[in-house]
Every structure is written in structure tokens, then in C-alpha cells.
Amino acid sequence: MKIILLDTKTLGTDLDLSPLEKFGEIIKYETTSKDETLRHIQDAEIIITNKVVISKEVMQNSPNLKLIAIAATGMNNVDLEAAKALNIGVKNVAGYSTTSVVQHTFAMAFHLIAKLSYYNRTVKDGTWSKSNLFTDVSQPFNEIAGKSWGIIGLGTIGKEVAHIAQAFGVQVNYYSTSGRNKINDYHHYELEELLKKSDIISIHCPLNEKTENLINESNLSLLKNNAILLNLGRGGIINEQDLAQALDKQKFYTGLDVITTEPISTDNPLMHIKNRDQLLITPHMAWASVEAREKLLVGIVNNIEIFLKEKRY
């Protein structure tokens, strides 16, 4: 088999890809642009893609292609209807990143709750050294015990966040973006009520027609003073222009691991807000712990093995 990896750089340079070698010849590309995609995969029998888009046209012009192994859970970068019509298998990997995303959710929450950006800066710029005090409590911070945590999207990740939040003594509520998931161990609120009542809100839902711009100018104003809003779902769920304006007018904190256009553009309004300590942005990394990426590779290898056995190649 000739196997092409289209964007190995997104998987990290530390990941040992040698388990794939048992399937045949391996060709690796760190990145693949839209213009390079067809040239890179034209002779491949199996391709592995994280975010490289595989269109109908690309598949039609790749006569040897038998399997598209997606190095992710989402499958929106592959034209699934075209793959089915052309008898090309498509396999994704589910569940590998749950623990990593949950951990990152709490890392962001605690960073913002404890005002760590501010305190780290006051130490490193010498402010604390000049104060003659053993401590600094110039930016008051709270415990999360007894607070209300609202979860938008109570799927696998959302439920794990809820479970861990309860261990910290938090009251968990949620909003179902589909409107179908209303029987759970937690109280369901409609979105506006959830935003009004919650001290911490974390987003773990997919991006679709119901969730695009779900958080916007009309409901950002409902957030409590000093509330924390976290997006670990997808960029586009929060309207970034509206968020930037709200952060400069209101006193709440936001942690984002996902942005509408990634990497973030330098002219994104979030890059130019006045109240910078109210915003924490990480580069879509919540999914990518060492352990999660190792699980992802195991899933890819298993998917290829199962496919080859089923097709008897």
C-alpha cells in the first residue's frame, strides 16, 4: 500500500508514526495546501488527513484511492457523498481527546478565576518586589465552590466537565443546543436563563446551523459581572466582533481555544481589545495532549487494519 500523510505537522513532531509502516510505503508531508492536494495524493491508496480538505474533484482524479483516514473526529473536510459514490472508504477517530479537552477546560477556567495573567506579570515586572509585602491581593479572586457552572452542549465532553465540576462543589446546569437532550442528571435551562444564572459557562457543542453565532451581542449582555465564558467547541459559536466589543464594555472573562478562522488573523478584533487580562486565547490545542495524540494514532492504525480486513486487500 502507498500511504500519504498530508499534514503531519498538525500531529506534532514528537509523535512516532512508525506503526503505520507495516501497511506499506509511507510518504509524509508536513503541510498540504489546496493547490498541492491532488499532486500529493494522486497515486495514493490510503491517505491520512487531519484538516486538509478532500473534495469530489480530488477523489475523482485519484484512481487508486481506497481509504481516507481522518486524523480527527470531525469529518467535514471530506465530501462524504462523493466518497460513497466513488466507493472510497472514510474512517474517523472518536473519543480520543475527551480527557485532554476536559483538562484544558479546567486549566483555562482556573487561569481566569485566579487572575494568573495579572499576578504573573506583577511578579515578573518587579511590582511585587517593590511592594515590601509578602503577598499581593490587589486583584480579588474567588473559589469556584458554591458557584454555578452552565454547560452548553452536554455530550461526552460536557458530561465529563460536569462530573469533575461537581467534585469542586459547583452547581451544574446545562443548555441543549439540539433541544432533544433534556433528560439528564442536571437541570436544563434555556440559553438566556443559563447565561443569566451561571458564574462559569463552557461551550462543548458542535458548530451547525443552530449554534453558529449562538453567543452574540443580544445575549452577551446577560452575563453576570465577573462571569467566565469558555469556548472549547468550535469557532463561530461565539460572534467574535460582538465578543470583542462586550469585553471592552463589560466585566467578564473569556477563554477561547477555537477561533472562526484559524490561525487567528492579526486583524481579528479580539487581538485589539483594551482589557487584555479578560481574554485568554490558546491555539486550538485542547485536543492535543501527548496521550490524546497517541490514542489518535492507535485509532488510525485500527481503522486501516479493519478496512483492509473487510476489503481483503
C-alpha positions, -999 to +999 in steps of 0.1 A: +000+000+000+011+036-007+001+057+022+002+095+022+001+117+053-009+151+042-004+173+073+019+156+098+028+190+114-006+192+130+000+159+148+032+171+164+069+163+156+071+142+188+045+116+176+061+083+165+044+074+132+063+041+127+033+019+135+019+029+101+049+014+083+035-021+085+009-012+059+034-003+032+052+027+018+048+059+038+051+094+024+048+123+048+041+160+041+042+184+069+015+205+053-005+204+021-022+234+005-053+233-015-032+236-047-009+208-036-036+183-025-042+164-058-005+163-066+003+148-032-023+121-032-028+112-069-011+078-067-021+070-031-042+041-020-046+054+016-044+090+027-043+103+062-056+139+067-063+160+098-076+192+082-067+190+045-099+192+025-106+162+002-131+173-024-151+154-050-127+166-077-096+154-058-112+120-053-123+117-089-087+123-100-071+098-076-079+064-092-060+043-067-076+058-036-093+033-014-094+049+021-094+083+036-083+080+072-092+112+091-069+121+120-098+137+139-134+131+149-149+157+126-155+147+090-165+180+075-132+183+055-142+153+033-170+152+007-187+121+022-213+118-006-187+118-033-166+092-013-196+069-011-204+073-048-168+065-057-166+036-033-138+052-012-139+044+025-138+072+051-129+065+087-126+089+116-114+085+152-139+093+180-133+098+218-095+101+218-094+137+230-121+138+257-097+138+287-074+163+270-102+188+262-117+184+297-083+191+313-079+222+291-113+234+301-104+235+337-069+249+330-085+279+313-111+283+340-086+283+368-062+306+350-090+332+346-106+326+381-072+331+398-062+362+377-030+344+369-020+367+339-021+397+362-002+381+391+024+365+369+030+399+354+033+417+387+060+393+398+080+394+366+078+432+361+091+438+397+059+452+412+058+426+439+095+430+447+090+467+453+058+463+474+075+452+507+046+428+513+048+390+515+016+388+494-005+406+468-042+405+467-047+436+446-069+417+422-096+398+442-103+363+431-129+337+441-132+300+448-155+280+425-171+260+453-207+270+456-208+287+421-230+278+392-214+262+361-235+262+329-226+238+301-237+244+265-237+210+249-240+181+273-224+154+252-194+132+261-171+161+269-198+182+285-208+154+309-172+148+319-168+185+326-200+184+347-188+154+367-154+170+376-170+204+383-193+188+409-162+175+427-152+211+433-186+218+448-201+235+418-238+235+409-241+223+373-268+233+348-269+230+310-285+240+278-292+215+250-284+231+216-303+203+198-333+207+220-335+169+223-312+162+253-333+174+282-334+143+304-302+143+325-288+144+360-286+182+357-311+210+354-318+222+319-323+259+313-330+278+281-299+297+268-308+331+281-316+318+316-284+298+317-263+328+308-280+349+335-276+323+363-241+310+356-208+321+371-189+299+346-202+289+312-183+264+290-192+255+254-188+219+242-212+217+213-206+213+175-209+242+150-240+239+129-270+260+118-284+260+153-251+271+170-235+295+146-233+329+164-252+314+193-234+338+216-237+373+203-245+409+212-281+401+221-271+377+249-236+386+260-252+415+279-269+388+301-236+376+316-230+382+353-204+406+364-171+386+366-186+356+348-163+333+329-172+322+294-152+294+278-154+280+242-139+246+237-164+237+209-158+254+176-150+289+164-181+306+151-203+296+180-194+330+196-196+361+174-161+374+177-168+410+168-196+411+194-174+395+220-146+420+215-170+449+219-186+433+250-152+426+266-144+463+264-177+473+279-185+446+305-165+430+333-164+393+324-137+369+314-133+347+283-112+317+274-111+306+238-094+275+223-112+278+190-115+308+166-136+312+135-106+315+112-075+295+123-048+305+128-063+338+141-057+367+118-039+398+131-069+420+123-093+399+143-110+423+168-101+401+197-064+409+191-071+446+198-093+447+229-084+471+257-090+448+286-065+421+276-064+404+310-101+395+305-093+373+275-073+341+272-068+325+238-050+292+231-042+280+196-067+251+192-046+228+213-071+214+239-074+182+219-037+176+216-021+163+248+006+137+241-017+110+254-046+121+231-024+122+200-011+087+209-047+075+212-055+091+179-027+073+161-038+040+176-073+047+163-060+055+128-040+022+127-070+003+139-092+019+112-068+010+085-065-026+098-103-031+099-107-016+065-081-038+049-096-069+065-131-060+054-120-054+018-094-082+019-066-062+004 
